[in-house]
Amino acid sequence: MRAESSCRAELGADMGTTGKKTALAESDAAGSPSIADITDSYLYLLGRLLVLQQEHVDFRALGLKWNTVIHRPLGPDGSANPNLDLATSDAWIAVDDRSCTVIDVPVITGRYYTIQILDMWGETVANINERTYPKHPAGAFLVCPKDARVTLPSGSNTERIDLPGNKARVHAHIALGHDATEAVALQQRIKVRATGTPNIAAPVAIPSFTSGSLPGVEAFETAMNVLATEPDTHPAAEILRAKVRAVAAAASTSEAERQRIDAVIRQRAVSALRRHVSGMGLMGNGWVRRRHAGTYHDAWHMRTVANLTDMWSNHHTELASFENGMAQPLNGRHTYEMRFPKDDRPDSHVKYFWSLTCVDATNLRVVPNAQKRCVLSSHSPLEPASDGSVTLYLAPHKPSHAPEPNWLPTPVGQSYVLTWRSYGPDEATLSGRWFPPAVTRGFAHRSRKKDVDDPDGE
């Protein structure tokens, strides 16, 4: 199960409303919130609403349980843009002053892994692995509220991790590598357990919405309760929370003010959100990489964008993810190539491994193929050319000149999107100097002649 909001939202121009746009007044009365403050407060509040929406879905619709880990099966699971190169487990954890949660992590060597912990605003609190906890990469990790008075036993093999609030989301990822059976065995040894019986608050009631039909002024009806649930560690949180409280109060003063706030949301705030979505990435060679992920610092708008488009994003130092085809989907009728020169192969830009997957452009779901090959990666037995370069081939049918291991089957006649993932990216990737090579049609890198395997090639 993945967040519904992980699907790339197509924000309607009027969020599902009809009729002409009304002229916006800066305010209807002295002390009324400005258009800018309404916009800021809405975009800020929406970030939390998206996480709350997922909490409602997981516990009410899917029947998940607190402090219980779910080990996901390998392969496509119907989720949007899945990580097919990992064994994945996840959990919702709840703690209080009387009960903490223990995460047991097995010893994992020779393969990438991380256990990511996020707060209820979508910020990454910790990554458990040998990089961030070199003296304690495995064993027991005690997750507690930051002010909980918990004394660890002397000499105990336990590391404490503090949460800003009382709830968190956990995602565990273990690379499949060359031995998926071993990865699954390690995955099954990840345990989550509460030390007591925490008092778990039910998720606050929020308006029903989807990523394609966002709420209007009704988002502020329960805003005060929403703000009271989980603290926000963002540097601008107090200023933004004050704006939310002011807008919520104003919306309750009169129907005219409520309508004005709703009009600002639908005409200005959603347009601003659309601009943030459009500007969220760095671009190179036709690929897009998110500017911010995991922790957002001053870019609180990007946290809301992440929760809307790719919830539970991790730090770029763990994973740099690139997409090609979101703005202009690739065409399943054609043959494409990605060529890596001898001195710039993808393995030289990652500490751990890279992967390339293909999903349909409509729902970002993996399309099955007869070869049961949905991903190419560092672990694929790729064959280099005589000059030492490596070319990946993306086509519905294997090009006659393509080595079998270098071919990623694409959906016949369907538009699709590519996702490139770099685990442990190098500095050139993190700084934006390196992007995956351009995806070109047929023989474009060698000549302009027509690709015999692609009748429509140029």
C-alpha positions in Angstrom: 0.0 0.0 0.0 1.2 3.5 -0.9 -0.3 6.9 -0.3 -3.0 7.8 -2.8 -1.2 11.2 -2.9 1.9 9.5 -4.2 0.2 9.6 -7.6 1.2 12.8 -9.4 -1.8 15.1 -8.8 -3.5 16.8 -11.7 -4.7 19.9 -10.0 -7.9 21.1 -11.7 -8.0 24.8 -12.5 -11.1 25.2 -10.3 -10.7 22.1 -8.0 -13.9 20.7 -9.4 -16.0 23.8 -9.2 -17.7 25.5 -12.1 -18.7 29.0 -13.0 -16.8 32.2 -13.4 -14.1 33.3 -11.1 -15.1 36.1 -8.7 -13.1 39.2 -8.2 -11.0 38.9 -5.0 -11.0 41.6 -2.3 -7.9 42.0 -0.3 -10.2 41.9 2.8 -13.8 42.5 3.6 -13.2 44.0 7.0 -10.5 45.4 9.2 -8.4 42.6 10.5 -9.4 40.1 7.9 -6.5 37.9 6.6 -4.9 39.0 3.4 -4.8 37.1 0.2 -1.1 36.2 0.8 -1.8 35.0 4.4 -4.8 32.8 3.2 -2.6 31.3 0.5 0.3 30.6 2.9 -2.0 29.2 5.6 -3.8 26.9 3.1 -0.6 25.5 1.6 0.9 24.9 5.0 -2.2 23.3 6.4 -2.6 21.1 3.3 0.7 19.4 4.0 -0.6 18.1 7.3 -4.0 17.2 5.9 -2.4 15.0 3.3 -0.6 13.0 6.0 -3.8 12.8 8.1 -5.7 11.6 5.0 -3.3 8.7 4.7 -3.7 7.9 8.4 -7.5 7.7 7.9 -7.1 5.5 4.8 -4.7 3.1 6.3 -6.5 2.5 9.6 -10.2 2.8 8.5 -10.1 1.4 5.0 -7.1 -1.0 5.2 -7.3 -2.0 8.8 -3.7 -1.4 9.7 -2.6 -1.6 13.4 -0.3 0.6 15.4 3.2 -0.6 16.3 3.0 -3.5 13.9 5.3 -3.9 11.0 4.0 -5.0 7.6 6.4 -6.8 5.3 5.4 -6.1 1.7 5.8 -8.8 -0.9 8.3 -8.4 -3.7 7.4 -7.2 -7.1 4.7 -4.9 -8.4 1.9 -4.4 -5.8 -0.4 -2.1 -7.6 1.1 1.0 -6.0 2.3 4.1 -7.8 5.9 4.0 -9.0 7.1 1.2 -6.7 10.7 0.5 -5.8 11.2 -2.9 -7.4 14.8 -3.2 -6.3 14.0 -3.3 -2.6 12.4 -5.5 0.0 10.1 -3.0 1.7 8.4 -3.0 5.1 6.4 -0.2 6.9 4.7 0.6 10.1 2.8 3.3 11.9 4.1 3.8 15.4 2.6 5.5 18.4 4.3 6.4 21.7 3.5 8.4 24.8 5.1 9.0 28.3 4.3 5.5 29.4 5.1 3.5 26.2 7.9 3.7 23.7 8.3 1.6 20.5 11.2 -0.8 19.9 12.4 -1.3 16.3 14.7 -4.4 16.1 17.1 -4.3 13.2 19.1 -7.4 12.1 22.8 -7.2 11.2 22.9 -6.4 7.5 26.2 -6.4 5.7 27.2 -6.1 2.0 23.9 -4.6 0.8 22.1 -1.2 1.0 19.5 -0.8 3.7 17.8 2.0 5.7 15.0 2.2 8.2 13.5 5.6 7.7 11.4 7.3 10.4 9.2 10.3 9.5 7.1 12.6 11.6 3.4 13.5 10.9 4.3 16.4 8.8 6.3 14.3 6.4 9.8 15.3 7.6 12.4 12.5 8.0 13.5 12.2 11.6 16.1 9.5 11.3 17.5 6.8 9.0 18.8 3.7 10.8 21.7 2.3 8.9 25.5 1.9 9.2 26.1 5.4 7.8 24.1 7.3 10.4 24.7 5.0 13.3 28.1 3.6 12.6 28.6 2.4 16.3 25.1 0.9 16.4 23.9 -0.1 12.9 21.8 -3.0 14.2 20.0 -4.2 17.3 17.3 -2.4 19.3 16.2 1.2 18.7 13.9 2.7 21.2 11.6 5.4 19.7 10.2 7.8 22.3 8.6 11.2 22.7 11.4 13.7 22.9 10.6 14.6 26.5 9.9 11.1 27.8 11.9 10.2 30.8 13.2 6.8 29.8 16.5 5.5 31.2 18.2 2.9 29.1 19.7 0.0 31.1 23.5 0.4 31.6 25.3 -1.6 29.0 22.2 -2.3 27.0 22.5 -2.6 23.2 19.8 0.0 22.6 19.9 3.3 20.8 17.3 6.0 21.6 15.5 8.0 18.9 13.3 10.9 19.9 10.2 11.9 18.1 8.8 15.5 18.1 5.3 14.1 18.7 3.5 10.9 19.5 3.1 9.3 16.1 5.5 8.4 13.2 5.7 6.5 10.0 8.4 3.9 9.4 9.7 2.6 6.1 12.3 -0.1 5.9 14.2 -0.7 2.7 16.6 -3.6 2.0 18.3 -3.9 -1.4 17.5 -7.2 -3.2 20.9 -7.3 -4.8 21.9 -10.6 -6.3 20.2 -12.7 -3.6 16.5 -11.7 -3.1 15.9 -14.7 -0.9 18.5 -13.4 1.6 17.0 -9.9 1.4 13.6 -11.3 2.3 15.0 -13.3 5.1 16.5 -10.1 6.6 13.3 -8.2 6.0 11.4 -10.7 8.0 13.7 -10.2 11.0 12.8 -6.5 11.3 10.4 -6.2 14.2 8.3 -3.4 15.7 6.9 -3.7 19.2 5.4 -1.3 21.9 6.9 -1.5 25.4 3.5 -0.8 26.9 0.0 0.3 25.9 0.1 3.8 24.5 -2.9 6.1 24.5 -3.4 6.5 20.8 -5.5 9.4 19.7 -7.8 8.8 16.7 -6.9 10.9 13.6 -8.6 14.2 13.6 -11.7 14.5 11.4 -10.9 16.3 8.1 -12.9 17.0 5.0 -12.9 14.2 2.4 -10.8 15.0 -0.6 -8.5 13.5 -3.2 -5.3 14.7 -4.7 -7.2 15.8 -7.8 -10.0 17.5 -6.0 -8.5 19.4 -3.0 -10.6 21.0 -0.2 -11.5 24.7 -0.2 -12.4 26.7 2.9 -13.7 23.6 4.6 -10.1 22.7 5.2 -10.1 25.2 8.0 -13.2 23.8 9.8 -11.1 21.5 11.9 -7.8 23.4 11.5 -7.5 24.2 15.2 -7.8 20.5 16.1 -5.4 19.6 13.4 -2.7 22.0 14.7 -3.2 20.6 18.2 -2.3 17.0 17.2 1.4 16.9 16.2 4.1 19.6 16.7 5.9 20.9 13.7 9.7 21.4 13.9 9.9 23.6 10.8 11.6 26.9 11.6 8.6 28.9 10.2 6.0 26.8 11.9 4.9 29.3 14.6 4.4 32.1 12.0 2.5 29.8 9.7 0.4 28.3 12.5 -0.7 31.8 13.6 -1.8 32.5 10.0 -3.9 29.3 10.0 -5.5 30.2 13.3 -6.4 33.7 11.9 -7.9 32.3 8.7 -9.9 29.7 10.6 -11.3 32.4 12.9 -12.1 34.7 10.0 -13.9 31.9 8.2 -16.3 31.5 11.1 -17.3 35.2 11.3 -19.6 35.5 8.3 -20.7 33.7 5.2 -19.3 36.5 3.1 -15.9 36.1 4.7 -16.1 32.3 4.3 -16.9 32.7 0.6 -14.0 35.2 0.1 -11.5 32.8 1.7 -12.9 29.9 -0.4 -12.4 32.1 -3.6 -8.8 32.9 -2.6 -8.0 29.2 -2.1 -9.5 28.2 -5.4 -8.2 31.0 -7.4 -4.8 31.8 -5.8 -3.7 29.1 -3.4 -4.2 26.2 -5.8 -2.5 28.2 -8.6 0.4 28.8 -6.3 0.6 25.1 -5.4 0.6 24.3 -9.1 3.5 26.6 -9.6 5.4 25.0 -6.8 4.8 21.6 -8.3 6.0 22.8 -11.7 9.2 24.3 -10.1 9.9 21.5 -7.7 12.7 19.9 -9.8 16.2 20.4 -11.2 16.3 19.4 -14.8 19.0 17.9 -17.0 19.2 15.7 -20.1 15.4 15.5 -20.1 15.3 14.2 -16.5 13.8 15.9 -13.4 15.1 15.5 -9.9 13.3 17.0 -6.8 15.1 19.9 -5.3 14.1 19.1 -1.7 13.3 15.7 -0.1 13.3 14.3 3.4 14.0 17.6 5.3 12.8 20.9 3.9 14.3 23.6 6.0 13.1 27.0 4.6 11.2 25.4 1.7 8.1 24.5 3.6 6.1 24.7 0.4 8.1 21.8 -1.0 7.1 19.7 1.9 3.5 20.1 0.9 4.4 19.3 -2.7 6.2 16.2 -1.6 3.3 15.0 0.5 1.0 15.6 -2.5 3.2 14.0 -5.2 5.6 11.5 -3.4 4.7 11.0 0.2 7.4 9.8 2.6 10.3 11.0 0.5 13.8 10.4 1.9 17.0 12.5 2.0 18.8 12.9 -1.3 21.9 11.5 0.4 20.0 8.2 0.7 18.2 8.2 -2.6 18.3 10.6 -5.6 15.3 9.9 -7.8 14.9 11.1 -11.4 11.9 11.0 -13.7 11.7 11.2 -17.5 8.4 11.5 -19.3 6.2 13.3 -16.7 5.7 16.4 -18.9 6.0 14.6 -22.2 5.4 10.8 -21.8 7.6 8.4 -23.8 5.8 6.5 -26.5 5.4 2.7 -26.3 5.5 2.4 -30.1 9.2 3.5 -30.2 12.6 2.2 -29.4 14.7 4.4 -27.1 18.3 4.2 -25.9 20.4 5.5 -23.0 24.1 5.4 -23.7 26.8 5.6 -21.0 30.3 6.3 -22.2 33.1 4.1 -20.9 34.4 6.7 -18.5 30.9 7.7 -17.2 29.1 4.5 -16.4 26.3 4.8 -13.8 28.0 2.7 -11.2 30.6 5.4 -10.9 28.0 7.8 -9.6 26.6 5.7 -6.7 28.0 4.2 -3.6 25.5 1.4 -3.6 23.5 0.8 -6.7 21.2 2.4 -9.3 17.9 1.2 -10.9 15.7 2.0 -13.8 12.0 1.2 -13.9 9.1 1.9 -16.3 5.5 2.7 -15.3 2.5 3.7 -17.3 2.0 7.5 -17.7 -1.6 7.5 -16.4 -1.5 5.8 -13.0 2.3 5.2 -12.7 1.7 1.5 -12.3 4.1 -1.2 -13.5 2.9 -2.8 -16.7 3.7 -6.6 -16.7 5.6 -8.0 -19.6 6.3 -11.6 -20.9 9.9 -11.4 -19.8 8.9 -10.5 -16.2 11.6 -7.9 -16.3 10.4 -4.6 -14.9 13.7 -3.1 -13.7 17.3 -2.8 -14.8 19.9 -2.0 -12.2 23.5 -2.3 -11.1 22.7 -6.0 -10.4 21.7 -6.7 -14.1 24.3 -8.6 -16.2 24.7 -5.7 -18.6 26.9 -6.2 -21.7 29.2 -3.4 -22.7 29.9 -2.5 -26.3 33.4 -3.0 -27.9 34.3 0.6 -26.9 33.5 0.0 -23.3 30.3 2.0 -23.3 27.0 0.6 -22.0 23.7 1.2 -23.7 20.3 0.5 -22.2 17.5 -0.2 -24.7 13.8 0.7 -24.0 11.4 -0.9 -26.4 8.2 -3.0 -26.6 10.2 -5.7 -28.5 13.9 -6.4 -28.2 15.9 -4.5 -30.9 17.8 -7.0 -33.0 21.1 -5.3 -32.1 20.5 -5.1 -28.4 22.0 -7.5 -25.9 19.2 -9.3 -24.1 20.3 -8.2 -20.5 20.4 -4.5 -21.6 16.8 -4.4 -22.8 14.0 -3.1 -20.6 10.6 -4.0 -22.1 8.2 -1.1 -22.4 4.3 -1.3 -22.7 3.2 -1.8 -26.2 1.4 1.2 -27.6 1.2 2.9 -24.2 2.7 6.1 -23.0 5.0 5.6 -20.1 7.4 7.3 -17.6 10.9 6.3 -16.5 12.2 6.5 -13.0 15.9 6.4 -12.3 17.0 5.8 -8.7 20.6 6.4 -7.4 21.2 4.9 -3.9 24.0 6.6 -2.2 24.5 9.2 -4.9 27.9 10.9 -5.4 28.6 14.6 -5.0 28.2 15.3 -8.7 24.6 13.9 -8.5 23.8 15.7 -5.2 25.0 19.1 -6.6 23.0 18.7 -9.8 26.1 18.4 -12.1 25.2 14.8 -13.1 21.9 13.5 -14.5 21.2 10.2 -16.3 22.0 10.4 -20.0 19.3 11.6 -22.4 16.7 9.1 -23.6 17.1 9.2 -27.4 15.2 7.6 -30.3 16.8 4.6 -32.0 20.3 5.2 -33.4 20.3 9.0 -32.6 23.7 8.8 -30.9 25.3 7.1 -33.9 23.6 8.4 -37.0 20.4 9.9 -38.4 19.4 6.7 -40.2 16.1 5.0 -39.6 16.0 2.4 -36.8 15.0 -0.8 -38.4 13.5 -1.9 -35.1 11.5 1.3 -34.9 9.7 2.1 -38.2 8.8 5.5 -36.8 12.4 6.3 -35.8 14.2 9.3 -37.1 
